[in-house]
Amino acid sequence: MKKTILVVTGLPGSGKSEVSRDIRKRGMPTFITGDVIREEVSRRGLELNLESQELIARELRKEYGPDAPINMIEHKIRDSKSDIICVDGPRNIKEIELLENLGDVFLIVVECAKRARYKRLKKRGGPRDPDEWERFVWRDNKELERGMKSLVRTNRFRKYVIKNTGTLPDLKARISAVLKSIRSVPLKK
């Protein structure tokens, strides 16, 4: 069965997790590439923090290629009984190319101003969230180097941009509008 694959991407703190959480609440299975990295960090007995996740993300991509996180969950996506799924977190075009082999891809890029993203991450205060501006910039730069810059700028895929600049209800309304628009697009044969 050919799947419709909603790919949610964006820089840290943009709101992509909120978008994919909303999509999941609407009944669509959601696969999170960051879980692959976090599971590998735990498997290796490392502390779950920004540096260890960056190290493992880099090592996995070096060993298995730039599409490693998607490659590691490809079987779960393929085996899903749902005809529409969400994949949260791809960081580069190679990951999207692999997803294209599994179905029709719709790229949803979540954008938010840099200072607002930093404030969100600092407030969230999780183990991988930067607590100072320099670490936030470092993390952004690592994401951009990994291919995020090309991914969010590409026009190669059917792409929707959600500007996350307002309240949570505003964001949910934007998600609804994007999903409605995607449902009206004829799928590729």
C-alpha positions in Angstrom: 0.0 0.0 0.0 1.4 3.4 -1.0 1.5 5.7 2.0 1.1 9.4 2.4 4.1 10.5 4.5 3.9 13.8 6.3 7.5 14.9 7.2 7.7 17.5 9.9 11.0 19.3 10.2 12.4 22.5 11.6 15.2 23.8 13.8 15.2 23.0 17.5 12.5 24.9 19.4 10.5 25.7 16.2 7.5 23.7 17.4 7.9 20.6 15.2 7.2 18.2 18.2 4.0 20.1 18.9 3.0 19.8 15.2 3.7 16.0 15.1 2.0 15.6 18.5 -1.1 17.3 17.1 -1.0 15.1 14.0 -0.7 12.0 16.1 -3.7 13.0 18.2 -5.6 13.1 14.9 -5.0 9.4 14.6 -1.9 9.2 12.4 1.0 7.0 13.5 4.1 9.2 14.2 7.7 8.1 13.9 10.3 10.3 15.5 13.9 10.2 14.2 15.3 11.7 17.4 14.1 8.6 19.2 16.6 6.5 17.2 19.4 8.8 18.4 18.2 8.8 22.0 17.8 5.0 22.0 21.4 4.6 20.7 22.7 7.0 23.4 21.0 4.9 26.1 22.2 1.6 24.5 25.8 2.8 24.7 25.3 3.9 28.3 26.0 7.5 27.7 24.4 10.4 29.5 21.4 11.8 27.6 22.5 15.4 26.8 23.2 17.7 23.9 26.8 16.6 23.4 26.1 12.8 23.5 23.2 13.1 21.1 25.3 15.1 18.7 28.1 12.6 18.9 25.8 9.6 18.2 23.9 11.4 15.4 27.3 12.2 13.7 28.6 8.6 14.3 25.5 6.9 12.9 25.5 9.1 9.8 29.2 8.5 9.3 28.8 4.7 9.7 25.5 4.2 7.9 25.1 7.2 5.7 23.3 10.5 5.9 19.9 8.8 6.0 20.7 6.6 8.9 17.9 7.6 11.3 15.2 7.0 8.6 17.0 3.8 7.5 16.8 2.5 11.0 13.0 3.0 11.2 12.2 2.2 7.6 10.7 -1.2 8.5 8.3 0.4 11.0 7.1 2.8 8.4 6.8 0.1 5.8 4.9 -2.2 8.2 2.5 0.5 9.4 -1.1 -0.5 8.5 -2.0 3.2 8.2 -2.1 4.8 4.7 -1.1 8.2 6.2 1.8 8.6 8.6 3.9 11.3 10.1 7.7 11.3 10.4 9.1 13.9 12.8 12.6 15.1 12.6 14.4 14.4 9.3 17.5 16.6 9.0 18.5 16.3 5.4 17.4 15.6 1.8 18.8 12.1 1.8 16.4 11.1 4.5 13.5 12.5 2.4 14.7 10.6 -0.7 14.5 7.4 1.3 11.0 8.2 2.4 10.0 8.8 -1.2 10.6 5.1 -1.8 7.8 4.4 0.7 5.2 6.8 -0.4 4.1 10.3 -1.3 6.0 12.8 0.7 4.7 16.1 2.0 7.3 18.3 3.7 6.0 20.4 6.6 8.6 22.9 7.6 8.0 24.6 11.0 9.6 28.0 11.3 10.0 30.3 14.3 12.3 33.2 15.1 15.7 32.4 16.6 15.2 34.3 19.9 11.7 32.8 20.4 13.1 29.3 19.8 15.9 29.9 22.3 13.4 31.1 25.0 11.2 28.0 24.4 14.1 25.6 24.8 15.5 27.4 27.8 12.0 27.3 29.4 11.6 23.6 28.5 14.9 22.8 30.2 15.2 19.2 29.0 18.6 17.3 29.0 19.2 18.2 25.4 18.0 21.8 25.6 20.7 24.5 25.6 20.7 26.6 28.7 22.9 29.4 27.3 22.8 31.3 24.0 26.2 30.0 22.8 25.1 26.3 23.2 21.9 27.2 21.4 23.8 28.7 18.4 26.2 25.7 18.5 23.2 23.3 18.3 21.6 25.3 15.4 24.9 25.2 13.5 25.2 21.5 13.9 21.7 21.0 12.6 22.4 23.3 9.6 25.7 21.5 8.9 23.8 18.1 8.9 21.7 19.3 6.0 18.8 21.2 7.6 19.7 24.3 5.7 19.2 22.6 2.3 16.2 20.7 3.5 14.2 23.8 4.6 15.1 25.7 1.5 14.4 23.0 -1.1 11.5 23.2 -3.5 12.1 19.7 -4.7 9.3 18.2 -2.6 5.7 19.2 -2.0 6.3 21.6 0.8 4.2 23.5 3.4 5.6 26.1 5.8 4.0 26.7 9.1 5.1 29.9 10.8 4.9 29.3 14.5 4.6 32.8 15.7 1.5 32.9 17.8 -0.4 30.9 20.4 -1.0 27.2 20.5 -4.5 27.6 19.1 -3.0 29.6 16.2 -0.6 26.8 15.6 -3.3 24.1 15.6 -5.3 26.2 13.1 -2.3 26.4 10.8 -1.8 22.6 11.1 -5.5 22.0 10.3 -5.2 24.2 7.2 -2.1 22.4 6.0 -3.7 19.0 6.5 -6.8 20.1 4.6 -4.6 21.3 1.8 -2.6 18.0 1.7 -5.8 16.0 1.6 -6.8 17.8 -1.6 -3.6 17.1 -3.5 -3.8 14.1 -5.9 -1.3 11.4 -5.0 1.4 10.3 -7.4 0.7 7.1 -9.3 
